[in-house]
Amino acid sequence: MVDWLDTAEALVLSPWLYVILLVVSFLDSFLPAIPSEPFLVVAGVAAANGDANVMLVVAATALGAFGGDLVPYFAGRALADPVLRRLPPGTRRRRTLDWVGTQLADRPGLTLVTSRYIPVGRYVVTLSAGISRLPWRIFGPYTAIAVLTWSIYIVMAGYLGGQALQDNVILAFFVGLAVALAVTPLTQLALRRTWGRPRRLRAGGRPR
């Protein structure tokens, strides 16, 4: 673990830091095997220590995540018909897909924003949004909100930990990661309580 942290610190000090952040958050959106959160927390710690610009860290992370979420969305739109043919009604995967589609139709904002905080969930929801042909005018703005809030809370978890523990980078990293993990369910709860329930969408994206 210490070797991994040494490598992460070396990358954070690289002049390519913001490009690396963009690429990592881009890939994390549709490749769950590449988690971006630990690296983003390290970048937040680096920003607290003056080795990076916290605003650019947030911007690069959010931009990469937004671009990454477009991949499963547009893939879902392009492959919707063959995917639905391969998933007959009544099968477990089809029921899951239909359930996610119902959530997106009933409450697209809440579903898209909260799923961003769940590594595998974000991929399933964005793919389902494409397969169910959720209109871009709904998917785009809510996804932008989702990636921006996610980026701010992940990076700031590391930043605040770094501010408080500037003499111990490794401890600051673990504190920041713990804060990030704790904030996720609290954020989801707050969104559920404050986000209004929009009207259910008909096929084609028109509200009933």
Order of alpha helices (4+ residues) and beta strands (2+ residues): alpha-alpha-alpha-alpha-alpha-alpha-alpha-alpha-alpha
